[in-house]
Amino acid sequence: MLLGSMVGFVRAVAARVIATGLIVVTVAGFSAQASSAEPSYITVASTTSTQNSGLFRHILPKFTEVSGIEVRVVAVGTGAAIRLARSGDADVLLVHHKASEENFVAEGSGVRRYPVMFNDFVIVGPRADPVGIARQPDAAKALVMIAQAGAAFVSRGDNSGTHKREVEIWAMGGIDPSTASGTWYRQTGSGMGAALNVGAAMSAYALSDRGTWLSFTNKRDLEVLVEGDPRLRNEYGVILVSKKRHSHVKAREGQAFIDWLLSAAGRAAINGFRIGGKRLFTAIE
């Protein structure tokens, strides 16, 4: 009698364990199905110029439509974007300072740099142009003239690609404007749009990427005064963050985005983005 009761007890416990196991498996299976049904996405660390110009709003829906992959953009300066990607907080890096991008790959943080598009930088300033830099073909000489006159110049001062290029052009003229910080040289530590707002309020000179300038609406009396110097070329590169460095990187999806940018469809999307009939970026073949 006792033996029969024990056997019955064991069978009951086993049944409960089996039932529980089946429940666990069923829930786990449901979770997996729910997870696979979630939309796929990648995180792209990029610049304020690509975001503020409206380029991403134009091209990203086209990529998502054909791939099913959503792109979430973190738009900061190039220096900050590289730091995000280096720490594994992005799957793809899309910025515009070639030397920094090549260093990112060389240190093992990125897989390969692909040149994707370009536009150019321009020097803007008050319409009255008190320094007289208008139509100066040499950007470095134009900045030297501004420094010699002590005319107000607004810099992003944020280690972005635009700021890095500005510093390089100052150096070509033998000028270190940081020594005049707080006087005629004003560093905002902000994105391009915010820096242009300060420049417009002060009727100051500034270096801007053309994409942000064309989309900027608060120009007041500012206009483009210097353009066309080959040293003002502004090239963007795209890099897949290394999965060897960060195992959670979505390498397949990230590379799919890069491949699309470099494809005929991606290039057409980039070239097709215009404001007021003017092309803001040119895809690199």
PAROKOL-877494 format. One line per field, with one value per atom (N, C-alpha, C, O): atom name; x, y, z. Coordinates in steps of 0.02 Angstrom, whole numbers, m for minus. Layout:
<rs>
atom (CA;...)
x (X;...)
y (Y;...)
z (Z;...)
</rs>
This chain:
<rs>
atom (N;CA;C;O;N;CA;C;O;N;CA;C;O;N;CA;C;O;N;CA;C;O;N;CA;C;O;N;CA;C;O;N;CA;C;O;N;CA;C;O;N;CA;C;O;N;CA;C;O;N;CA;C;O;N;CA;C;O;N;CA;C;O;N;CA;C;O;N;CA;C;O;N;CA;C;O;N;CA;C;O;N;CA;C;O;N;CA;C;O;N;CA;C;O;N;CA;C;O;N;CA;C;O;N;CA;C;O;N;CA;C;O;N;CA;C;O;N;CA;C;O;N;CA;C;O;N;CA;C;O;N;CA;C;O;N;CA;C;O;N;CA;C;O;N;CA;C;O;N;CA;C;O;N;CA;C;O;N;CA;C;O;N;CA;C;O;N;CA;C;O;N;CA;C;O;N;CA;C;O;N;CA;C;O;N;CA;C;O;N;CA;C;O;N;CA;C;O;N;CA;C;O;N;CA;C;O;N;CA;C;O;N;CA;C;O;N;CA;C;O;N;CA;C;O;N;CA;C;O;N;CA;C;O;N;CA;C;O;N;CA;C;O;N;CA;C;O;N;CA;C;O;N;CA;C;O;N;CA;C;O;N;CA;C;O;N;CA;C;O;N;CA;C;O;N;CA;C;O;N;CA;C;O;N;CA;C;O;N;CA;C;O;N;CA;C;O;N;CA;C;O;N;CA;C;O;N;CA;C;O;N;CA;C;O;N;CA;C;O;N;CA;C;O;N;CA;C;O;N;CA;C;O;N;CA;C;O;N;CA;C;O;N;CA;C;O;N;CA;C;O;N;CA;C;O;N;CA;C;O;N;CA;C;O;N;CA;C;O;N;CA;C;O;N;CA;C;O;N;CA;C;O;N;CA;C;O;N;CA;C;O;N;CA;C;O;N;CA;C;O;N;CA;C;O;N;CA;C;O;N;CA;C;O;N;CA;C;O;N;CA;C;O;N;CA;C;O;N;CA;C;O;N;CA;C;O;N;CA;C;O;N;CA;C;O;N;CA;C;O;N;CA;C;O;N;CA;C;O;N;CA;C;O;N;CA;C;O;N;CA;C;O;N;CA;C;O;N;CA;C;O;N;CA;C;O;N;CA;C;O;N;CA;C;O;N;CA;C;O;N;CA;C;O;N;CA;C;O;N;CA;C;O;N;CA;C;O;N;CA;C;O;N;CA;C;O;N;CA;C;O;N;CA;C;O;N;CA;C;O;N;CA;C;O;N;CA;C;O;N;CA;C;O;N;CA;C;O;N;CA;C;O;N;CA;C;O;N;CA;C;O;N;CA;C;O;N;CA;C;O;N;CA;C;O;N;CA;C;O;N;CA;C;O;N;CA;C;O;N;CA;C;O;N;CA;C;O;N;CA;C;O;N;CA;C;O;N;CA;C;O;N;CA;C;O;N;CA;C;O;N;CA;C;O;N;CA;C;O;N;CA;C;O;N;CA;C;O;N;CA;C;O;N;CA;C;O;N;CA;C;O;N;CA;C;O;N;CA;C;O;N;CA;C;O;N;CA;C;O;N;CA;C;O;N;CA;C;O;N;CA;C;O;N;CA;C;O;N;CA;C;O;N;CA;C;O;N;CA;C;O;N;CA;C;O;N;CA;C;O;N;CA;C;O;N;CA;C;O;N;CA;C;O;N;CA;C;O;N;CA;C;O;N;CA;C;O;N;CA;C;O;N;CA;C;O;N;CA;C;O;N;CA;C;O;N;CA;C;O;N;CA;C;O;N;CA;C;O;N;CA;C;O;N;CA;C;O;N;CA;C;O;N;CA;C;O;N;CA;C;O;N;CA;C;O;N;CA;C;O;N;CA;C;O;N;CA;C;O;N;CA;C;O;N;CA;C;O;N;CA;C;O;N;CA;C;O;N;CA;C;O;N;CA;C;O;N;CA;C;O;N;CA;C;O;N;CA;C;O;N;CA;C;O;N;CA;C;O;N;CA;C;O;N;CA;C;O;N;CA;C;O;N;CA;C;O;N;CA;C;O;N;CA;C;O;N;CA;C;O;N;CA;C;O;N;CA;C;O;N;CA;C;O;N;CA;C;O;N;CA;C;O;N;CA;C;O;N;CA;C;O;N;CA;C;O;N;CA;C;O;N;CA;C;O;N;CA;C;O;N;CA;C;O;N;CA;C;O;N;CA;C;O;N;CA;C;O;N;CA;C;O;N;CA;C;O;N;CA;C;O;N;CA;C;O;N;CA;C;O;N;CA;C;O;N;CA;C;O;N;CA;C;O;N;CA;C;O;N;CA;C;O;N;CA;C;O;N;CA;C;O;N;CA;C;O;N;CA;C;O;N;CA;C;O;N;CA;C;O;N;CA;C;O;N;CA;C;O;N;CA;C;O;N;CA;C;O;N;CA;C;O;N;CA;C;O;N;CA;C;O;N;CA;C;O;N;CA;C;O;N;CA;C;O;N;CA;C;O;N;CA;C;O;N;CA;C;O;N;CA;C;O;N;CA;C;O;N;CA;C;O;N;CA;C;O;N;CA;C;O;N;CA;C;O;N;CA;C;O;N;CA;C;O;N;CA;C;O;N;CA;C;O;N;CA;C;O;N;CA;C;O;N;CA;C;O;N;CA;C;O;N;CA;C;O;N;CA;C;O;N;CA;C;O;N;CA;C;O;N;CA;C;O;N;CA;C;O;N;CA;C;O;N;CA;C;O;N;CA;C;O;N;CA;C;O;N;CA;C;O;N;CA;C;O;N;CA;C;O;N;CA;C;O;N;CA;C;O;N;CA;C;O;N;CA;C;O;N;CA;C;O;N;CA;C;O;N;CA;C;O;N;CA;C;O;N;CA;C;O;N;CA;C;O;N;CA;C;O;N;CA;C;O;N;CA;C;O;N;CA;C;O)
x (42;0;43;32;94;140;179;190;202;240;198;223;134;90;81;80;76;68;130;124;190;253;258;280;239;242;196;214;136;89;116;106;149;178;231;233;276;330;302;326;251;221;190;193;159;127;179;170;235;289;318;330;330;359;313;335;248;200;203;199;210;214;278;276;334;397;392;414;363;355;310;325;255;209;242;234;281;317;366;373;402;450;418;445;360;324;303;306;283;263;322;316;380;441;460;475;459;477;430;451;365;316;326;323;339;351;415;418;467;530;520;546;482;469;431;445;382;343;387;381;432;477;522;534;547;591;554;580;490;451;437;440;421;408;469;466;528;590;605;625;594;610;562;577;503;454;469;441;513;530;568;607;557;591;667;690;704;777;800;772;851;876;951;980;982;1052;1058;1015;1113;1128;1186;1239;1177;1230;1252;1211;1316;1344;1367;1409;1338;1354;1358;1359;1360;1372;1308;1256;1312;1254;1239;1182;1290;1278;1235;1192;1244;1203;1132;1084;1125;1059;1023;966;1057;1025;1009;961;1049;1036;972;943;951;891;908;863;973;992;964;935;972;949;873;848;837;764;744;691;787;774;793;754;851;876;859;851;853;845;779;780;723;662;669;638;709;718;756;740;806;844;799;799;762;719;666;649;641;589;613;576;676;702;735;743;754;791;752;767;703;668;708;687;765;808;798;808;780;773;842;883;854;917;904;867;935;930;994;1048;989;1048;1061;1016;1124;1147;1190;1245;1164;1197;1235;1205;1301;1345;1403;1404;1452;1511;1552;1543;1595;1635;1675;1676;1706;1745;1703;1723;1644;1599;1571;1563;1557;1532;1584;1567;1647;1700;1707;1718;1699;1704;1646;1656;1586;1529;1542;1531;1566;1580;1636;1634;1687;1744;1723;1751;1673;1650;1597;1571;1580;1532;1460;1415;1448;1379;1348;1297;1378;1351;1374;1424;1336;1354;1392;1434;1377;1407;1427;1393;1483;1508;1507;1533;1476;1475;1492;1450;1554;1579;1620;1623;1653;1687;1754;1764;1798;1868;1911;1920;1938;1970;2026;2030;2069;2125;2100;2128;2048;2020;1987;1991;1954;1922;1974;1965;2028;2081;2114;2132;2121;2149;2102;2125;2037;1986;1993;1987;2004;2013;2080;2084;2133;2200;2206;2243;2169;2172;2130;2131;2093;2053;1982;1945;1961;1892;1843;1784;1868;1825;1853;1912;1810;1830;1864;1920;1831;1858;1823;1763;1860;1830;1811;1851;1748;1724;1708;1667;1738;1717;1647;1634;1601;1532;1504;1464;1525;1497;1539;1582;1526;1561;1518;1471;1534;1511;1569;1626;1559;1616;1600;1542;1653;1646;1644;1671;1613;1612;1627;1614;1655;1664;1609;1604;1567;1513;1529;1572;1495;1506;1455;1412;1459;1410;1414;1467;1356;1352;1398;1426;1405;1448;1522;1562;1540;1608;1661;1700;1663;1710;1784;1826;1800;1870;1888;1947;1838;1851;1877;1922;1849;1873;1833;1850;1780;1736;1776;1817;1761;1792;1867;1902;1893;1962;1969;1936;2010;2013;2050;2042;2089;2129;2096;2095;2068;2032;2078;2057;2140;2187;2202;2206;2211;2224;2164;2172;2104;2043;2041;2023;2059;2059;2113;2103;2171;2225;2200;2213;2165;2138;2090;2090;2048;2001;2038;2021;2090;2129;2165;2166;2195;2231;2185;2205;2123;2075;2042;2009;2050;2017;1941;1905;1917;1845;1814;1846;1752;1719;1713;1690;1735;1732;1703;1727;1652;1620;1643;1637;1669;1692;1648;1624;1638;1602;1641;1611;1707;1747;1728;1733;1707;1680;1716;1691;1774;1812;1774;1787;1727;1690;1734;1788;1709;1746;1753;1806;1701;1703;1754;1793;1754;1802;1873;1918;1883;1950;1976;2033;1932;1953;1968;2016;1926;1938;2007;2045;2023;2088;2145;2197;2135;2187;2198;2255;2143;2150;2183;2223;2165;2200;2275;2316;2293;2363;2399;2458;2365;2395;2416;2463;2381;2399;2444;2458;2465;2510;2475;2507;2410;2371;2346;2321;2351;2320;2267;2283;2205;2153;2133;2102;2150;2130;2162;2136;2217;2249;2207;2216;2159;2114;2044;1997;2037;1971;1941;1973;1879;1844;1848;1813;1890;1893;1858;1797;1896;1864;1848;1806;1880;1869;1824;1843;1763;1713;1700;1679;1712;1699;1634;1626;1587;1521;1516;1474;1559;1553;1488;1460;1462;1396;1396;1448;1338;1330;1332;1334;1331;1338;1280;1291;1219;1162;1164;1151;1181;1185;1241;1233;1299;1354;1334;1352;1297;1275;1225;1224;1184;1137;1176;1157;1229;1271;1304;1306;1330;1361;1313;1332;1252;1201;1185;1177;1180;1164;1221;1208;1283;1342;1365;1411;1335;1361;1435;1478;1449;1518;1533;1487;1597;1619;1618;1620;1613;1613;1627;1616;1652;1660;1603;1589;1569;1512;1516;1543;1489;1480;1421;1373;1425;1374;1304;1254;1301;1237;1198;1139;1231;1197;1181;1128;1226;1215;1152;1112;1145;1088;1022;970;1024;962;950;897;998;993;948;959;898;849;859;830;900;908;971;1012;979;1041;1050;1106;995;998;1040;1024;1096;1136;1197;1242;1200;1257;1249;1194;1305;1305;1373;1421;1375;1437;1485;1468;1546;1596;1656;1685;1674;1731;1710;1682;1724;1708;1753;1784;1755;1791;1863;1892;1894;1962;1961;1922;2005;2005;2013;1992;2045;2055;1990;1989;1938;1872;1829;1771;1856;1818;1802;1844;1742;1717;1693;1636;1736;1720;1697;1724;1645;1617;1637;1637;1653;1668;1622;1597;1610;1568;1607;1643;1600;1640;1596;1557;1603;1570;1612;1673;1581;1616;1636;1598;1695;1722;1683;1676;1659;1626;1677;1661;1739;1792;1804;1821;1796;1806;1743;1748;1685;1621;1574;1547;1566;1530;1456;1425;1427;1356;1343;1285;1394;1385;1345;1359;1296;1254;1289;1271;1338;1382;1344;1356;1301;1265;1221;1223;1182;1138;1177;1158;1230;1271;1304;1305;1330;1361;1309;1324;1248;1194;1180;1168;1182;1171;1228;1216;1289;1347;1343;1354;1328;1323;1270;1279;1214;1161;1183;1170;1218;1243;1288;1287;1328;1376;1345;1377;1285;1252;1224;1223;1202;1172;1111;1100;1071;1011;1030;999;1081;1103;1132;1117;1173;1202;1148;1151;1098;1043;1004;983;995;960;999;970;1064;1107;1106;1096;1116;1118;1050;1046;997;930;907;854;947;927;946;1005;896;908;866;813;891;854;855;908;797;793;823;850;819;846;921;949;954;1026;1044;1016;1089;1112;1156;1201;1144;1183;1243;1294;1236;1291;1297;1248;1359;1372;1401;1452;1368;1392;1457;1467;1502;1566;1557;1535;1575;1567;1617;1619)
y (m60;0;62;109;61;118;125;181;68;69;99;138;80;106;181;216;205;278;315;368;287;319;321;371;267;267;319;355;324;375;445;488;456;523;541;596;492;503;519;564;481;493;563;597;584;651;706;754;697;747;750;804;691;689;723;759;712;744;819;855;843;916;944;996;909;931;933;981;879;877;934;968;944;997;1065;1107;1075;1139;1149;1203;1094;1098;1117;1158;1088;1104;1177;1209;1201;1272;1317;1366;1300;1340;1342;1394;1282;1278;1319;1355;1314;1351;1426;1461;1451;1522;1544;1597;1501;1519;1523;1568;1475;1476;1538;1567;1558;1617;1679;1723;1683;1740;1745;1800;1688;1688;1713;1751;1690;1712;1787;1822;1811;1882;1923;1976;1896;1932;1937;1990;1880;1881;1925;1947;1939;1981;2055;2097;2071;2141;2169;2133;2233;2261;2264;2282;2246;2249;2321;2360;2339;2408;2409;2363;2462;2475;2545;2588;2558;2625;2653;2621;2712;2746;2808;2853;2812;2872;2917;2898;2977;3021;3093;3108;3138;3208;3249;3227;3307;3352;3377;3394;3380;3405;3359;3382;3293;3246;3246;3235;3257;3257;3324;3326;3379;3445;3467;3504;3442;3460;3428;3452;3374;3338;3278;3244;3264;3209;3142;3104;3128;3064;3057;3003;3110;3107;3089;3060;3106;3092;3021;2988;2997;2933;2872;2817;2880;2821;2784;2722;2818;2780;2737;2684;2759;2720;2655;2602;2660;2600;2552;2492;2579;2538;2502;2444;2535;2506;2444;2395;2444;2387;2334;2277;2353;2306;2282;2229;2322;2306;2325;2309;2358;2377;2451;2494;2465;2534;2561;2525;2624;2657;2710;2758;2702;2751;2791;2763;2856;2899;2936;2965;2935;2978;3032;3018;3093;3147;3192;3229;3189;3230;3252;3238;3286;3304;3241;3189;3247;3189;3159;3098;3201;3175;3134;3080;3160;3125;3061;3011;3064;3005;2949;2891;2967;2917;2886;2826;2926;2900;2851;2799;2867;2822;2755;2702;2759;2698;2658;2596;2693;2658;2620;2568;2647;2614;2561;2529;2551;2499;2521;2479;2586;2611;2627;2662;2602;2609;2550;2519;2536;2482;2509;2474;2571;2602;2673;2707;2695;2763;2799;2773;2859;2897;2970;3007;2989;3055;3086;3060;3144;3180;3211;3271;3167;3188;3128;3084;3126;3066;3039;2979;3083;3061;3026;2975;3052;3022;2955;2907;2951;2889;2835;2777;2853;2804;2780;2722;2825;2805;2757;2710;2768;2725;2654;2606;2647;2580;2551;2492;2592;2568;2541;2494;2570;2548;2485;2458;2463;2402;2413;2365;2477;2491;2484;2471;2492;2487;2437;2420;2414;2361;2392;2372;2438;2469;2535;2541;2585;2649;2650;2634;2669;2678;2752;2779;2785;2852;2850;2810;2891;2884;2946;2939;3006;3066;3126;3122;3183;3244;3304;3301;3358;3425;3471;3451;3531;3573;3618;3625;3649;3699;3768;3778;3814;3884;3929;3912;3987;4038;4089;4121;4096;4144;4204;4200;4259;4319;4372;4361;4429;4483;4508;4512;4526;4550;4610;4617;4652;4712;4693;4731;4635;4608;4660;4680;4681;4733;4716;4760;4651;4630;4627;4633;4618;4616;4549;4547;4494;4428;4400;4347;4434;4409;4391;4430;4331;4306;4294;4286;4293;4274;4199;4158;4180;4110;4065;4004;4095;4056;4061;4114;4005;4005;4022;4058;3998;4013;4088;4116;4120;4192;4231;4282;4206;4239;4238;4287;4181;4177;4221;4251;4224;4269;4341;4378;4361;4429;4443;4497;4393;4400;4408;4451;4367;4371;4438;4468;4461;4524;4583;4632;4578;4632;4625;4672;4567;4555;4555;4573;4534;4532;4470;4418;4477;4423;4360;4363;4303;4239;4188;4183;4152;4102;4033;4014;3994;3926;3877;3893;3818;3767;3747;3738;3742;3726;3661;3656;3611;3550;3486;3431;3494;3436;3397;3338;3429;3398;3399;3428;3366;3367;3438;3456;3478;3547;3587;3625;3577;3613;3591;3632;3526;3501;3533;3554;3537;3567;3642;3668;3675;3746;3757;3801;3716;3722;3710;3743;3661;3646;3705;3720;3739;3795;3855;3890;3866;3918;3903;3948;3840;3822;3833;3850;3824;3838;3911;3928;3954;4025;4046;4105;3995;4010;4042;4078;4030;4062;4009;3957;4024;3984;4028;4065;4024;4070;4058;4101;3999;3984;4033;4043;4064;4114;4177;4217;4185;4243;4224;4263;4162;4139;4186;4205;4204;4249;4321;4364;4336;4405;4406;4402;4410;4408;4337;4327;4287;4217;4185;4179;4166;4139;4066;4048;4023;3952;3934;3947;3904;3891;3822;3811;3775;3706;3674;3634;3691;3668;3641;3641;3619;3597;3655;3713;3639;3690;3739;3799;3714;3759;3809;3869;3786;3831;3882;3940;3860;3906;3959;4018;3939;3987;4037;4095;4014;4060;4114;4172;4094;4142;4189;4250;4161;4203;4253;4311;4232;4277;4333;4390;4316;4366;4417;4475;4395;4439;4470;4512;4452;4471;4453;4493;4390;4366;4320;4297;4308;4260;4190;4182;4138;4069;4023;4040;3964;3910;3862;3840;3845;3799;3748;3762;3688;3642;3669;3697;3659;3688;3658;3693;3595;3563;3598;3614;3609;3643;3715;3740;3748;3817;3824;3869;3780;3785;3772;3800;3729;3713;3761;3759;3804;3851;3909;3940;3924;3975;4043;4092;4046;4109;4146;4165;4156;4184;4258;4282;4294;4367;4399;4394;4432;4466;4425;4451;4361;4319;4293;4278;4286;4255;4222;4234;4180;4146;4196;4231;4200;4247;4212;4238;4154;4117;4045;4012;4022;3954;3933;3976;3869;3845;3825;3794;3842;3820;3744;3718;3708;3635;3609;3554;3650;3629;3632;3611;3658;3660;3600;3596;3552;3491;3455;3452;3429;3399;3328;3318;3279;3210;3170;3175;3129;3087;3014;2991;2978;2908;2868;2894;2804;2761;2698;2671;2677;2622;2576;2600;2511;2462;2455;2444;2460;2451;2377;2333;2365;2297;2251;2267;2196;2146;2109;2082;2107;2075;2115;2087;2180;2224;2225;2228;2223;2225;2172;2181;2117;2059;2073;2037;2125;2139;2180;2192;2202;2243;2203;2144;2235;2203;2209;2250;2166;2171;2159;2195;2109;2093;2152;2174;2178;2233;2297;2335;2308;2368;2367;2419;2309;2304;2311;2337;2288;2296;2370;2390;2409;2481;2513;2554;2494;2521;2502;2543;2439;2415;2454;2470;2469;2507;2579;2605;2610;2678;2682;2731;2628;2627;2602;2606;2577;2550;2606;2664;2588;2637;2669;2730;2630;2656;2706;2758;2688;2733;2797;2851;2792;2852;2897;2958;2867;2906;2943;3000;2909;2941;3001;3053;2992;3047;3105;3163;3090;3143;3177;3234;3141;3168;3214;3245;3219;3263;3336;3352;3378;3448;3494;3475;3554;3607;3668;3692;3693;3750;3735;3779;3671;3651;3639;3621;3649;3640;3574;3556;3537;3474;3488;3530;3452;3464;3417;3436;3356;3307;3273;3263;3253;3216;3148;3144;3095;3028;3015;3038;2977;2960;2893;2844;2893;2832;2778;2724)
z (0;0;0;m38;45;50;m15;m39;m42;m105;m161;m202;m163;m215;m209;m259;m147;m136;m159;m190;m144;m164;m240;m269;m272;m345;m374;m422;m344;m368;m359;m402;m302;m287;m338;m365;m351;m399;m467;m501;m487;m553;m557;m608;m502;m500;m506;m543;m468;m471;m541;m568;m571;m638;m688;m734;m679;m724;m720;m770;m656;m647;m679;m711;m670;m699;m775;m807;m803;m876;m899;m949;m863;m882;m878;m922;m824;m816;m872;m900;m888;m942;m1007;m1045;m1020;m1081;m1083;m1135;m1025;m1020;m1033;m1070;m1003;m1014;m1087;m1115;m1118;m1189;m1231;m1277;m1215;m1254;m1247;m1297;m1186;m1175;m1210;m1241;m1204;m1237;m1312;m1344;m1339;m1411;m1431;m1483;m1391;m1406;m1404;m1447;m1353;m1347;m1408;m1434;m1431;m1489;m1550;m1590;m1556;m1613;m1610;m1660;m1549;m1540;m1556;m1587;m1533;m1544;m1619;m1643;m1655;m1726;m1765;m1820;m1735;m1769;m1760;m1795;m1712;m1699;m1760;m1791;m1777;m1834;m1823;m1769;m1874;m1870;m1876;m1915;m1838;m1842;m1830;m1800;m1853;m1838;m1811;m1822;m1776;m1750;m1790;m1795;m1816;m1855;m1817;m1803;m1800;m1770;m1827;m1867;m1831;m1886;m1863;m1803;m1911;m1897;m1897;m1922;m1867;m1867;m1938;m1953;m1981;m2049;m2090;m2128;m2083;m2120;m2094;m2131;m2029;m1998;m2010;m2033;m1993;m1997;m2068;m2080;m2116;m2185;m2212;m2260;m2179;m2203;m2246;m2270;m2256;m2300;m2275;m2314;m2211;m2184;m2190;m2205;m2180;m2187;m2258;m2270;m2305;m2375;m2395;m2430;m2373;m2399;m2357;m2384;m2291;m2248;m2260;m2259;m2272;m2286;m2349;m2353;m2397;m2458;m2443;m2470;m2399;m2379;m2339;m2352;m2292;m2250;m2292;m2278;m2343;m2386;m2421;m2428;m2444;m2482;m2438;m2459;m2377;m2335;m2274;m2246;m2252;m2190;m2128;m2072;m2137;m2082;m2065;m2108;m2004;m1982;m1963;m1936;m1978;m1960;m1908;m1920;m1850;m1797;m1793;m1783;m1802;m1808;m1743;m1713;m1721;m1667;m1700;m1722;m1702;m1738;m1690;m1650;m1694;m1652;m1696;m1756;m1667;m1705;m1722;m1691;m1771;m1793;m1735;m1727;m1694;m1638;m1590;m1568;m1573;m1528;m1560;m1527;m1626;m1661;m1661;m1652;m1671;m1670;m1601;m1594;m1549;m1481;m1468;m1436;m1492;m1484;m1518;m1489;m1580;m1618;m1586;m1584;m1562;m1531;m1468;m1453;m1433;m1372;m1386;m1340;m1450;m1469;m1464;m1463;m1461;m1456;m1524;m1528;m1577;m1644;m1686;m1671;m1738;m1784;m1845;m1874;m1863;m1922;m1904;m1866;m1932;m1923;m1990;m2039;m1993;m2055;m2037;m2011;m2052;m2031;m2087;m2143;m2072;m2126;m2105;m2110;m2080;m2070;m2084;m2042;m2145;m2172;m2127;m2115;m2102;m2060;m1997;m1977;m1967;m1906;m1923;m1884;m1981;m2002;m2015;m1995;m2049;m2063;m1998;m1993;m1951;m1886;m1849;m1816;m1856;m1825;m1851;m1813;m1916;m1946;m1926;m1909;m1928;m1912;m1841;m1828;m1795;m1725;m1713;m1658;m1764;m1758;m1737;m1726;m1731;m1710;m1768;m1757;m1830;m1889;m1938;m1936;m1983;m2031;m2092;m2109;m2124;m2185;m2198;m2186;m2222;m2238;m2312;m2356;m2325;m2394;m2405;m2368;m2455;m2472;m2501;m2546;m2475;m2495;m2532;m2578;m2511;m2543;m2523;m2479;m2556;m2537;m2551;m2592;m2518;m2538;m2524;m2535;m2500;m2485;m2426;m2405;m2400;m2349;m2382;m2436;m2348;m2371;m2312;m2254;m2326;m2274;m2284;m2337;m2233;m2237;m2193;m2149;m2206;m2167;m2184;m2226;m2151;m2162;m2234;m2264;m2260;m2328;m2340;m2394;m2290;m2296;m2302;m2329;m2276;m2280;m2262;m2305;m2199;m2179;m2189;m2196;m2191;m2200;m2274;m2291;m2318;m2390;m2414;m2457;m2388;m2409;m2468;m2495;m2488;m2541;m2604;m2628;m2629;m2690;m2683;m2733;m2622;m2611;m2627;m2595;m2676;m2696;m2647;m2649;m2602;m2554;m2485;m2454;m2462;m2398;m2339;m2294;m2341;m2286;m2283;m2228;m2341;m2342;m2316;m2282;m2331;m2307;m2231;m2199;m2201;m2128;m2098;m2045;m2130;m2106;m2106;m2058;m2157;m2161;m2103;m2074;m2087;m2032;m1966;m1925;m1956;m1894;m1888;m1834;m1942;m1941;m1926;m1894;m1948;m1936;m1868;m1844;m1836;m1772;m1779;m1733;m1837;m1850;m1817;m1810;m1796;m1761;m1804;m1861;m1776;m1810;m1761;m1705;m1782;m1740;m1762;m1820;m1714;m1726;m1688;m1634;m1716;m1679;m1616;m1564;m1621;m1563;m1528;m1467;m1567;m1537;m1560;m1549;m1592;m1617;m1670;m1680;m1703;m1758;m1821;m1822;m1874;m1937;m1964;m1990;m1957;m1980;m1940;m1968;m1874;m1831;m1847;m1849;m1857;m1873;m1938;m1942;m1989;m2052;m2043;m2072;m2004;m1991;m1960;m1981;m1909;m1876;m1925;m1923;m1970;m2020;m2067;m2085;m2086;m2132;m2097;m2127;m2034;m1996;m1995;m2005;m1982;m1978;m2044;m2044;m2100;m2166;m2172;m2208;m2136;m2137;m2079;m2070;m2039;m1984;m1924;m1885;m1918;m1865;m1816;m1836;m1750;m1698;m1665;m1619;m1689;m1664;m1592;m1561;m1565;m1496;m1447;m1391;m1467;m1423;m1417;m1371;m1463;m1461;m1439;m1446;m1411;m1391;m1339;m1290;m1351;m1305;m1325;m1296;m1375;m1401;m1469;m1472;m1524;m1589;m1611;m1655;m1580;m1598;m1545;m1487;m1566;m1519;m1534;m1589;m1485;m1492;m1456;m1397;m1493;m1465;m1433;m1389;m1454;m1429;m1448;m1410;m1506;m1527;m1598;m1631;m1621;m1689;m1738;m1718;m1803;m1854;m1854;m1860;m1848;m1849;m1792;m1803;m1732;m1674;m1684;m1666;m1711;m1723;m1774;m1767;m1826;m1876;m1846;m1865;m1800;m1766;m1728;m1729;m1694;m1658;m1708;m1697;m1763;m1813;m1843;m1855;m1855;m1884;m1835;m1855;m1771;m1720;m1712;m1696;m1723;m1714;m1780;m1779;m1836;m1902;m1907;m1925;m1890;m1888;m1947;m1982;m1957;m2008;m1977;m1916;m2020;m1997;m2055;m2113;m2038;m2087;m2078;m2022;m2133;m2130;m2186;m2239;m2173;m2229;m2270;m2243;m2335;m2379;m2367;m2373;m2350;m2339;m2283;m2292;m2227;m2171;m2190;m2172;m2226;m2245;m2288;m2277;m2337;m2382;m2346;m2364;m2296;m2259;m2201;m2170;m2186;m2129;m2150;m2202;m2109;m2129;m2096;m2118;m2043;m2006;m2029;m1987;m2094;m2119;m2103;m2099;m2095;m2084;m2139;m2198;m2120;m2171;m2191;m2225;m2170;m2189;m2260;m2282;m2295;m2361;m2373;m2337;m2424;m2441;m2472;m2519;m2443;m2468;m2500;m2547;m2474;m2501;m2515;m2472;m2576;m2596;m2654;m2686;m2667;m2726;m2716;m2760;m2659;m2645;m2639;m2600;m2676;m2671;m2600;m2584;m2557;m2488;m2447;m2390;m2478;m2444;m2461;m2439;m2498;m2513;m2447;m2402;m2443;m2381;m2397;m2419;m2385;m2404;m2343;m2288;m2355;m2302;m2315;m2372;m2261;m2265;m2220;m2170;m2237;m2197;m2178;m2220;m2116;m2089;m2047;m2006;m2056;m2013;m1949;m1954;m1892;m1829;m1822;m1841;m1795;m1792;m1744;m1685;m1770;m1728;m1686;m1633;m1709;m1669;m1605;m1553;m1610;m1552;m1508;m1447;m1540;m1503;m1533;m1587;m1497;m1525;m1539;m1578;m1507;m1517;m1580;m1597;m1614;m1674;m1726;m1738;m1757;m1808;m1875;m1917;m1884;m1943;m2008;m2057;m2010;m2072;m2093;m2151;m2046;m2061;m2077;m2121;m2039;m2050;m2118;m2153;m2139;m2204;m2260;m2313;m2246;m2296;m2308;m2365;m2255;m2262;m2302;m2347;m2287;m2323;m2397;m2441;m2410;m2480;m2518;m2576;m2484;m2517;m2532;m2586;m2485;m2496;m2558;m2595;m2567;m2622;m2687;m2740;m2684;m2744;m2787;m2767;m2847;m2892;m2859;m2867;m2824;m2791;m2736;m2729;m2696;m2643;m2670;m2644;m2722;m2752;m2781;m2776;m2812;m2841;m2786;m2795;m2729;m2673;m2647;m2633;m2640;m2615;m2665;m2645;m2728;m2779;m2788;m2811;m2771;m2781;m2726;m2731;m2673;m2617;m2633;m2642;m2637;m2656;m2612;m2587;m2604;m2571;m2616;m2636;m2633;m2679;m2746;m2780;m2766;m2831;m2830;m2882;m2773;m2769;m2737;m2684;m2767;m2739;m2679;m2683;m2623;m2563;m2557;m2528;m2584;m2579;m2647;m2683;m2664;m2725;m2706;m2672;m2728;m2714;m2752;m2808;m2720;m2751;m2787;m2758;m2851;m2892;m2870;m2899)
</rs>
